[in-house]
C-alpha cells in the first residue's frame, strides 16, 4: 500500500511540473511588467527547486522502492523456500506412506495368493478324498491308514502288529499284544459309508427306512465277520474292536441305532471311533506300563538280593582288613616303645659327666639300665638313677 501511494505522489509531482513548464512556455516576455518578470523568475527558480526536490524524492523513492523490492524479493524467496520445504516434506511423507501401503498391499496379495493356493490344494484334496471314499477298497485303505496313525502315536512299537496273520490264516488290520487277561486283541477297520450317505440324502420316509435297513444290515455283516474271524479262543481275547474312521457315522449309530450297537456288544465286538479309540489306546498303554512295572519289580527284587549278598561279602572283607589294621597298630605301638627306650638311654648318656675313677660306676649304671630295658615306657619307678659325678 505504501508503494502505491509513493507511485501516485510521483505521478502527481511530475504532472504539476509539466503543467508549470507548459504555463511558463506559453507566457510572452513582452506582455508582462517587471513584476511579472520577477514573478516568472521566482516561479522558474521555484520550479527548479521543485524539480530538484522532485529528483531527490524520485531518487529516494527509487532507493526505497529498490530496498522494498529487495525485501519483498527476500520475503518471497524465504516464503518460497519454506513452502518448498513443506511441499518436499509432505511429498516425502506421502511417498513413505504410499510405499508402506504398497508393501502392506503386496504382503496381503502374497497372503491372498497363498490362501488361494491353499484353497486350491484343499479343493483338490477334498476331491481326492471324495474319490477315495467312493471306492470301497480305497476307503478300506483310508481306514487302515488312520488306524495305523492312531496306534503308532499312542502305543510303544513292541506292543502291536499291523496285518498280523492269525493261526487260522486270517489277516487282521492290527493286533494289540496285551497281557493276559485279556490277551491279544484285534482291531479291524470298517467304513459303511454308502448306507450312511443314503440315510443322509433320504428325502421321504420310504427312502429313510430303506437307508436305515441298509445301514443295519451292513453293520451287522461287519460285526458278524469280525466275531467269526478275529475272536479265537486260546489265541486272542474274547472280544474284538471294529474301528469306524468317521465320527459322524459313529455318532449316528449311537444316536439312532442303539439296538445295532447293543447287538455288537453282545457279540463281543465293540465299535470305536477315532476319539474313543484314542482314549482306549491310552488306557491300554497304562495297563501295559503297570504290567511291565510289576515284571520289572521282580527283576529289581532279584538284583537287590544279589546286592545284599555283595554287601555281606564286603562286610567280611572289611572285617579282615580291620584285623590287619589292628595287627599293624600293635606293631606300631611296639616300635614306638622301642624308640622311646632308645631315646631315654640317649638322654641318660648325655647326663653322665666323666671323671677319674668313675668308670666302674658308669658300667654299673648302664647294667642297671639294661636290666629294665624290657619294661614299658611308663615304668619310671624301675628306671635306674644315675649318679652325678662331681
Residue pairs with C-beta under 8 A, 6 or more apart in sequence:
2 68
3 65
3 68
6 61
6 64
6 65
9 57
10 57
10 58
10 61
13 50
13 54
13 57
14 54
16 50
17 47
17 50
17 51
17 54
20 43
20 47
20 50
21 47
24 40
24 43
24 44
24 47
27 40
29 37
32 39
32 40
131 138
132 138
132 139
132 141
132 142
133 139
133 142
133 191
133 193
139 191
139 193
140 189
140 191
142 191
142 245
143 189
143 190
143 191
143 243
143 244
143 245
144 173
144 189
146 189
146 245
146 274
147 173
147 174
147 187
147 189
147 243
147 245
147 277
148 162
148 174
150 274
150 277
150 278
150 281
151 160
151 162
151 174
151 176
151 187
151 281
154 278
154 281
154 282
154 285
155 176
155 281
155 284
155 285
155 288
156 285
156 288
158 177
159 176
159 177
159 178
159 284
159 285
159 288
160 174
160 175
160 176
160 177
161 174
161 175
161 177
162 173
162 174
162 175
163 171
163 172
163 173
164 171
164 172
164 174
164 175
164 186
165 171
165 172
166 172
166 175
166 186
166 229
166 230
166 232
166 235
166 236
167 232
167 235
168 229
168 232
170 229
170 230
172 186
172 187
172 188
172 229
172 230
173 186
173 187
173 188
173 189
173 243
174 186
174 187
174 188
175 184
175 185
175 186
175 187
175 236
176 184
176 185
176 186
176 187
176 284
177 184
178 184
178 185
178 237
178 284
178 287
178 288
179 287
179 288
179 291
181 237
182 237
182 238
182 239
183 236
183 237
184 235
184 236
184 237
185 236
185 237
185 239
185 240
185 241
186 226
186 230
186 231
186 236
186 240
186 241
187 240
187 241
187 242
187 243
187 272
187 277
188 226
188 229
188 230
188 240
188 241
188 242
188 243
189 242
189 243
189 245
190 222
190 226
190 242
190 243
190 244
191 244
191 245
191 246
191 249
192 215
192 218
192 219
192 222
192 244
192 249
193 246
193 249
194 214
194 218
195 211
195 214
195 215
195 217
195 218
196 215
196 246
196 248
196 249
196 252
198 207
198 210
198 211
198 214
198 215
199 208
199 211
199 212
199 214
199 215
199 252
201 207
201 211
202 208
202 210
202 211
212 256
212 257
215 252
215 253
215 257
215 260
216 257
216 260
219 253
219 257
219 260
219 264
219 271
220 260
220 263
222 242
223 242
223 263
223 264
223 267
223 269
223 271
224 267
226 240
226 242
226 269
227 240
227 267
227 268
227 269
230 236
230 240
231 237
231 238
231 239
231 240
231 268
231 269
238 268
239 268
239 269
239 270
240 268
240 269
240 270
241 269
241 270
241 271
241 272
241 277
241 280
242 264
242 269
242 270
242 271
242 272
243 272
243 273
243 277
244 250
244 253
244 271
244 272
244 273
245 273
245 274
246 273
247 273
247 274
247 275
250 271
250 272
250 273
250 276
251 273
253 260
253 261
253 271
254 261
261 271
264 270
264 271
272 280
337 376
337 377
340 377
341 373
341 377
344 377
344 383
345 369
348 365
348 369
348 386
351 386
351 388
352 362
352 365
352 386
352 389
353 388
353 389
354 362
354 389
355 389
355 390
358 389
361 387
361 389
365 384
365 386
365 387
368 384
369 383
369 384
371 384
372 379
372 382
372 383
372 384
375 382
